[in-house]
């Protein structure tokens, strides 16, 4: 599975297609440095996702992604092209959240908003 975390305010701005350049002004210095490195490497900043496997559990991916955003989308597959940017991290140029398998959040009020946007997707409240 592939996981991507995003805050609701950014999701609402970009829904249904996520793209990284929309949030440049709100990035921390560490995120801006990472962004610049990826632009130098790929020519643009891709969307980051964590990939679970036997050594990197779905629970670990979910915990890490929920740290970056109050909404976490889980995908069984992704559209090409896909780049491996670290041992457990992959990247795509854009991400269509309507293709997700399921959604996680830690905030009940976010569940209501997401449920309106994607009523056919399983939605789970997590306590981390």
N, C-alpha and C positions, 0 to 999 in steps of 0.2 A: 504494500500500500504506500501511497505517497501523501504527505500531509503539508498543508500550508496554513499558517496563522495570519489573521488580519484583524485590525480593529474595525468595529462596525461603521464608524464614521468614514473610513476609507472605502469600505465595501459599498456603502450607499452612494458614494461619489462615482465609483467605477462600474458598478453592477451592470451587466453580468460578466463583462470581460475585464479581468485584472491586468494591469500593465504597470511596471515599476516607476516610470518617469512621472507619474501623477503626484508623488509624495516627496519630491526632492527637498522642498523647503522645510519639511518637518523632520528630516533625518538628523540623528546625532552624528558627532564627528567620526566615530567608529564606523557607522553605517555609510557615511560619505566616502571614507577611505576604501571600504569594501566595494562600493559602487564604482569608484574610479578605477580600481584594480580590474573589475569585471569588464568595464568599458574598454580598457586597454587590451584585455585578453580576447573578448568576443566582438568588440565594436559597438556594443550596447549593453545595458543593464538587464539581465534576465530576472524572471520571477524565481525565487528560491523555494524548493520543497525538500522535506526530509523523506528518505526512503527507508522503510522498515525491512529488516531481514532477520536471520537467526541470531546475529550478534547485536542487533539494534532493534529492540522490540517496538511494536506499535504503541505500547504504553509510554515508552521513553520518547518516541517521536511526538506523541500527543502532548506530553508534559512540556517538552521544549517549545512546541509551536504555540501552546496556549500562553506561554510567557511572552511571545511576540504579538499576539493578538487575541482578542476575546472571542473570536470565531475561528474555528479550525475546520477546514474542508479536507475530507479524505477521498482519495481517488484510487480506483483499482488500476486504471491505465491513463496514460497521457498521450496527447497528440504529439507528433514529431514536429520539429526537431527537439531532441532532449540532449543536454550536456551534463556530464558528470563533473561537478566542480570541487568535490571533496569526497572522502570515503563514504559518507552517508547523505550527502547533499547533491541534489540534481537541480537543473535549471531548465526553464522553458521561456520563450520570448513573451508569450501571453498565456493567460489561464482563464478558461471559460468555466465559471463556478457551476453552471447548470449541468455540467457533465460529472459532477462529484457523485460519489457513492453514498456518503453520509456526512453529517455536520455535527460538530461538538461545540459547546460553549459552557462557560462557568457562570453565566448570568441569566437568570430567568427572564428578565425584561428583553434580553437579546433574543431569546428563544421565540418570543412572540413576533418580533420583527422579522426574523429569518423565516419563521413559519409562514408568514404572509408572502414572502418573496419566493420561497421554494417549498410549496406545500406538499409536494410529492416525494420529498427527500426525508429519510430518517434523521431525526434531530435528537441529540442526547445532551443532557445536563451533566457535567462532570464536576467533581469536587477534588481539586488539587490545591 
